[in-house]
Structure formats: C-alpha cells, structure tokens
Amino acid sequence: MNKVLKRGLLAVGGAAVAGAASAATDTTALTAAITDAGTAAGVVGTAVLVVLVSIRALKYIRSAL
C-alpha cells in the first residue's frame, strides 16, 4: 500500500510541475501568427471567389448574346 501512495504522490507532483511549466508558456506570438494566417486565407479565398463569379458571369453574358 505504501508503494501505491508514493506513486500517487509522485504523479500529483509531476502534474503540478507540468502545469506550472505550461502556464508560463507565452502564446501571444503563436496567436498572432494564426490570426495573420487566417486573414491571409480570407483574402485569398475572396480573390478566388471573385474570379469564379467573374468567369460564370462572363459565360452567362456570352450565352445571352
């Protein structure tokens, strides 16, 4: 029983150390990079959509003539 108790205390202590280490990690740079990448993806997506709509509109206009 004593071994089990020691292992449990060791696991709890390890989890506390891991929690403190992850709490000290600065994630602002990562968050900014993800936000910038999302903005760039939105711009590219909008450009692709405009091109596709333009092609469809030109085809529609040509078929009407």
N, CA, C and O atoms as a MOPAC input file, in Angstrom:
PM7 MOZYME 1SCF
protein

 N      0.82300 1    -1.19500 1     0.00000 1
 C      0.00000 1     0.00000 1     0.00000 1
 C      0.86600 1     1.25700 1     0.00000 1
 O      0.50400 1     2.27100 1    -0.59700 1
 N      1.98700 1     1.18100 1     0.66000 1
 C      2.87700 1     2.32200 1     0.74900 1
 C      3.44100 1     2.70300 1    -0.61800 1
 O      3.60700 1     3.88500 1    -0.91700 1
 N      3.74100 1     1.67600 1    -1.46500 1
 C      4.25100 1     1.93400 1    -2.81100 1
 C      3.22700 1     2.68800 1    -3.65300 1
 O      3.56900 1     3.61400 1    -4.38700 1
 N      1.98000 1     2.28200 1    -3.53500 1
 C      0.91100 1     2.91300 1    -4.30400 1
 C      0.75700 1     4.37000 1    -3.89600 1
 O      0.57000 1     5.23400 1    -4.75200 1
 N      0.83200 1     4.64800 1    -2.62600 1
 C      0.71600 1     6.01600 1    -2.13200 1
 C      1.86100 1     6.88400 1    -2.64300 1
 O      1.65000 1     8.03100 1    -3.03600 1
 N      3.09300 1     6.32300 1    -2.63600 1
 C      4.24700 1     7.07400 1    -3.13100 1
 C      4.10000 1     7.37300 1    -4.61800 1
 O      4.40100 1     8.48200 1    -5.06000 1
 N      3.64200 1     6.39500 1    -5.38900 1
 C      3.44100 1     6.60400 1    -6.82100 1
 C      2.37300 1     7.66600 1    -7.08100 1
 O      2.52000 1     8.49000 1    -7.98300 1
 N      1.31700 1     7.64400 1    -6.30300 1
 C      0.25600 1     8.63200 1    -6.45200 1
 C      0.74700 1    10.03300 1    -6.15100 1
 O      0.42700 1    10.98000 1    -6.86900 1
 N      1.52900 1    10.16300 1    -5.08200 1
 C      2.07400 1    11.47700 1    -4.74000 1
 C      3.05800 1    11.94600 1    -5.79800 1
 O      3.11400 1    13.13500 1    -6.11200 1
 N      3.83800 1    11.01900 1    -6.35100 1
 C      4.76800 1    11.36700 1    -7.40600 1
 C      4.02600 1    11.84800 1    -8.65200 1
 O      4.44600 1    12.80800 1    -9.29800 1
 N      2.93300 1    11.18500 1    -8.98300 1
 C      2.14700 1    11.57800 1   -10.15100 1
 C      1.51700 1    12.95300 1    -9.94600 1
 O      1.49800 1    13.76900 1   -10.86800 1
 N      1.00700 1    13.21100 1    -8.75600 1
 C      0.40200 1    14.50800 1    -8.46800 1
 C      1.46300 1    15.60700 1    -8.51500 1
 O      1.21200 1    16.69000 1    -9.04400 1
 N      2.64000 1    15.33400 1    -7.96800 1
 C      3.72800 1    16.30700 1    -8.00200 1
 C      4.19300 1    16.57700 1    -9.42200 1
 O      4.47200 1    17.72100 1    -9.77900 1
 N      4.27900 1    15.53200 1   -10.23300 1
 C      4.66700 1    15.69500 1   -11.63700 1
 C      3.64900 1    16.50600 1   -12.40800 1
 O      4.01300 1    17.33100 1   -13.24600 1
 N      2.38300 1    16.28100 1   -12.13400 1
 C      1.33300 1    17.03700 1   -12.81100 1
 C      1.38500 1    18.51000 1   -12.40700 1
 O      1.13300 1    19.38800 1   -13.23200 1
 N      1.70600 1    18.78200 1   -11.16100 1
 C      1.80300 1    20.16700 1   -10.70100 1
 C      2.96300 1    20.88100 1   -11.38300 1
 O      2.84200 1    22.04500 1   -11.76400 1
 N      4.08200 1    20.18900 1   -11.53600 1
 C      5.23800 1    20.78700 1   -12.20700 1
 C      4.92400 1    21.02200 1   -13.68200 1
 O      5.26600 1    22.07100 1   -14.22800 1
 N      4.27600 1    20.05400 1   -14.32900 1
 C      3.92400 1    20.20400 1   -15.73600 1
 C      2.92400 1    21.34600 1   -15.92000 1
 O      3.01100 1    22.09500 1   -16.89300 1
 N      1.99600 1    21.47900 1   -15.00800 1
 C      1.01700 1    22.56200 1   -15.08300 1
 C      1.67300 1    23.91900 1   -14.93100 1
 O      1.30200 1    24.87000 1   -15.62000 1
 N      2.64900 1    24.01900 1   -14.03200 1
 C      3.35600 1    25.28200 1   -13.84100 1
 C      4.19500 1    25.62100 1   -15.06600 1
 O      4.30500 1    26.78900 1   -15.43800 1
 N      4.78200 1    24.61800 1   -15.68700 1
 C      5.60700 1    24.85700 1   -16.87100 1
 C      4.75200 1    25.31800 1   -18.04600 1
 O      5.15400 1    26.20900 1   -18.79400 1
 N      3.59100 1    24.72400 1   -18.21100 1
 C      2.74200 1    25.11800 1   -19.32900 1
 C      2.05800 1    26.45400 1   -19.07200 1
 O      1.70300 1    27.15300 1   -20.02100 1
 N      1.86900 1    26.82000 1   -17.82200 1
 C      1.25700 1    28.10800 1   -17.50100 1
 C      2.21400 1    29.25300 1   -17.81000 1
 O      1.77800 1    30.37900 1   -18.04500 1
 N      3.51400 1    28.97200 1   -17.81100 1
 C      4.49500 1    30.01600 1   -18.04700 1
 C      4.77000 1    30.21500 1   -19.53900 1
 O      5.52000 1    31.12100 1   -19.90400 1
 N      4.19000 1    29.40100 1   -20.39600 1
 C      4.44100 1    29.49300 1   -21.82800 1
 C      3.69700 1    30.69600 1   -22.40300 1
 O      2.49900 1    30.86600 1   -22.17400 1
 N      4.41800 1    31.52300 1   -23.14700 1
 C      3.83500 1    32.70400 1   -23.77100 1
 C      3.29700 1    32.31700 1   -25.15100 1
 O      4.05600 1    31.84600 1   -25.99800 1
 N      2.02800 1    32.50500 1   -25.37700 1
 C      1.40500 1    32.09200 1   -26.63600 1
 C      0.95600 1    33.27200 1   -27.49500 1
 O      0.21800 1    33.08300 1   -28.46200 1
 N      1.38400 1    34.46900 1   -27.16200 1
 C      0.92600 1    35.63800 1   -27.92500 1
 C      1.47000 1    35.62200 1   -29.35500 1
 O      0.76500 1    36.00200 1   -30.29000 1
 N      2.71500 1    35.18400 1   -29.52800 1
 C      3.28700 1    35.14000 1   -30.87500 1
 C      2.55200 1    34.10400 1   -31.73200 1
 O      2.27100 1    34.34100 1   -32.90700 1
 N      2.25300 1    32.97500 1   -31.13600 1
 C      1.52800 1    31.93000 1   -31.86300 1
 C      0.12200 1    32.39700 1   -32.22300 1
 O     -0.34100 1    32.15700 1   -33.33800 1
 N     -0.54700 1    33.04500 1   -31.31300 1
 C     -1.89000 1    33.55400 1   -31.57400 1
 C     -1.87400 1    34.60200 1   -32.68400 1
 O     -2.76200 1    34.62000 1   -33.53700 1
 N     -0.87700 1    35.46400 1   -32.67400 1
 C     -0.76500 1    36.48600 1   -33.71300 1
 C     -0.50400 1    35.85000 1   -35.07900 1
 O     -1.04900 1    36.29400 1   -36.09000 1
 N      0.33000 1    34.81200 1   -35.10500 1
 C      0.62800 1    34.13000 1   -36.36900 1
 C     -0.61000 1    33.44600 1   -36.93000 1
 O     -0.84800 1    33.48100 1   -38.13700 1
 N     -1.38900 1    32.83100 1   -36.06800 1
 C     -2.61900 1    32.16400 1   -36.51200 1
 C     -3.61900 1    33.19300 1   -37.02900 1
 O     -4.28700 1    32.95700 1   -38.03700 1
 N     -3.72600 1    34.31700 1   -36.35300 1
 C     -4.63600 1    35.37300 1   -36.79600 1
 C     -4.21800 1    35.92900 1   -38.15200 1
 O     -5.05500 1    36.14800 1   -39.02800 1
 N     -2.91800 1    36.15600 1   -38.31700 1
 C     -2.41900 1    36.65500 1   -39.60500 1
 C     -2.66100 1    35.64800 1   -40.72100 1
 O     -3.04000 1    36.02300 1   -41.83000 1
 N     -2.44400 1    34.37400 1   -40.42800 1
 C     -2.66800 1    33.34200 1   -41.43700 1
 C     -4.14900 1    33.25100 1   -41.80000 1
 O     -4.49100 1    33.03400 1   -42.96200 1
 N     -5.01700 1    33.41500 1   -40.82400 1
 C     -6.45200 1    33.40800 1   -41.09600 1
 C     -6.86700 1    34.58300 1   -41.96100 1
 O     -7.71100 1    34.43900 1   -42.84600 1
 N     -6.28400 1    35.73200 1   -41.71300 1
 C     -6.57700 1    36.91400 1   -42.52500 1
 C     -6.11000 1    36.71200 1   -43.96100 1
 O     -6.82700 1    37.04200 1   -44.90500 1
 N     -4.91200 1    36.17000 1   -44.12000 1
 C     -4.38400 1    35.91400 1   -45.46300 1
 C     -5.24400 1    34.87900 1   -46.19600 1
 O     -5.49900 1    35.02200 1   -47.39200 1
 N     -5.68000 1    33.86100 1   -45.49900 1
 C     -6.53600 1    32.84500 1   -46.12000 1
 C     -7.86900 1    33.44700 1   -46.55100 1
 O     -8.40900 1    33.06900 1   -47.59000 1
 N     -8.39600 1    34.36500 1   -45.77700 1
 C     -9.63900 1    35.04500 1   -46.14500 1
 C     -9.47900 1    35.88900 1   -47.39500 1
 O    -10.36800 1    35.92200 1   -48.24600 1
 N     -8.35300 1    36.56800 1   -47.50700 1
 C     -8.09600 1    37.39200 1   -48.69400 1
 C     -7.97000 1    36.51800 1   -49.93300 1
 O     -8.54900 1    36.82800 1   -50.97400 1
 N     -7.22000 1    35.43300 1   -49.82800 1
 C     -7.04500 1    34.51900 1   -50.96200 1
 C     -8.38300 1    33.88700 1   -51.32800 1
 O     -8.70400 1    33.77500 1   -52.51100 1
 N     -9.15700 1    33.47900 1   -50.35200 1
 C    -10.46900 1    32.89600 1   -50.61800 1
 C    -11.40200 1    33.85900 1   -51.31700 1
 O    -12.13600 1    33.47600 1   -52.22900 1
 N    -11.37500 1    35.11000 1   -50.88700 1
 C    -12.20600 1    36.12900 1   -51.53400 1
 C    -11.77700 1    36.35200 1   -52.97800 1
 O    -12.62200 1    36.50300 1   -53.86000 1
 N    -10.47400 1    36.37400 1   -53.22300 1
 C     -9.97800 1    36.56100 1   -54.58700 1
 C    -10.39600 1    35.40800 1   -55.49100 1
 O    -10.79600 1    35.62600 1   -56.63500 1
 N    -10.30600 1    34.20300 1   -54.99100 1
 C    -10.71800 1    33.02500 1   -55.77300 1
 C    -12.20900 1    33.08900 1   -56.06600 1
 O    -12.63300 1    32.79900 1   -57.18500 1
 N    -13.00600 1    33.46400 1   -55.08100 1
 C    -14.44300 1    33.57200 1   -55.28200 1
 C    -14.77800 1    34.62800 1   -56.33000 1
 O    -15.66100 1    34.41200 1   -57.16000 1
 N    -14.08800 1    35.76300 1   -56.30200 1
 C    -14.32800 1    36.81800 1   -57.28700 1
 C    -13.99600 1    36.32000 1   -58.68900 1
 O    -14.73000 1    36.60000 1   -59.63600 1
 N    -12.89300 1    35.58300 1   -58.82800 1
 C    -12.51600 1    35.04600 1   -60.13700 1
 C    -13.56400 1    34.05900 1   -60.62900 1
 O    -13.96100 1    34.11400 1   -61.79300 1
 N    -14.01300 1    33.16700 1   -59.77400 1
 C    -15.02000 1    32.17700 1   -60.18200 1
 C    -16.34100 1    32.83800 1   -60.57200 1
 O    -16.95800 1    32.44900 1   -61.56300 1
 N    -16.77200 1    33.81700 1   -59.81500 1
 C    -18.01700 1    34.52300 1   -60.13300 1
 C    -17.86600 1    35.30700 1   -61.43200 1
 O    -18.79700 1    35.37400 1   -62.23500 1
 N    -16.69700 1    35.89400 1   -61.63400 1
 C    -16.45800 1    36.64000 1   -62.88000 1
 C    -16.50900 1    35.71900 1   -64.09400 1
 O    -17.10400 1    36.06900 1   -65.11400 1
 N    -15.89900 1    34.56400 1   -63.99200 1
 C    -15.92700 1    33.60100 1   -65.10100 1
 C    -17.36200 1    33.17800 1   -65.39100 1
 O    -17.77900 1    33.12200 1   -66.54800 1
 N    -18.11600 1    32.88200 1   -64.33400 1
 C    -19.50600 1    32.45700 1   -64.51500 1
 C    -20.33600 1    33.58100 1   -65.14100 1
 O    -21.17500 1    33.32200 1   -66.00400 1
 N    -20.10900 1    34.82100 1   -64.71200 1
 C    -20.85300 1    35.95500 1   -65.25500 1
 C    -20.52700 1    36.17100 1   -66.72600 1
 O    -21.42200 1    36.44900 1   -67.52400 1
 N    -19.25800 1    36.04700 1   -67.09200 1
 C    -18.87400 1    36.20400 1   -68.48900 1
 C    -19.50500 1    35.11500 1   -69.36100 1
 O    -19.95600 1    35.39200 1   -70.47300 1
 N    -19.53600 1    33.88700 1   -68.86000 1
 C    -20.17300 1    32.80300 1   -69.60600 1
 C    -21.66400 1    33.06400 1   -69.77800 1
 O    -22.23700 1    32.81000 1   -70.83700 1
 N    -22.27800 1    33.57600 1   -68.71700 1
 C    -23.71900 1    33.88200 1   -68.77500 1
 C    -24.00600 1    34.99500 1   -69.78500 1
 O    -24.96500 1    34.91300 1   -70.55300 1
 N    -23.17700 1    36.02200 1   -69.77600 1
 C    -23.35600 1    37.14400 1   -70.70300 1
 C    -23.12700 1    36.68200 1   -72.14500 1
 O    -23.87700 1    37.07400 1   -73.03900 1
 N    -22.10900 1    35.86000 1   -72.38100 1
 C    -21.82500 1    35.37600 1   -73.72600 1
 C    -22.95400 1    34.50700 1   -74.26600 1
 O    -23.26100 1    34.54800 1   -75.45800 1
 N    -23.57000 1    33.71900 1   -73.38500 1
 C    -24.66900 1    32.85700 1   -73.85000 1
 C    -25.92500 1    33.67400 1   -74.14500 1
 O    -26.76100 1    33.25800 1   -74.94700 1
 N    -26.06300 1    34.82900 1   -73.50500 1
 C    -27.22400 1    35.67800 1   -73.73800 1
 C    -27.12000 1    36.43600 1   -75.05600 1
 O    -28.14200 1    36.83800 1   -75.61300 1
 N    -25.93200 1    36.63600 1   -75.55500 1
 C    -25.73300 1    37.39200 1   -76.79700 1
 C    -25.94300 1    36.56100 1   -77.99100 1
 O    -25.81300 1    37.04900 1   -79.11400 1

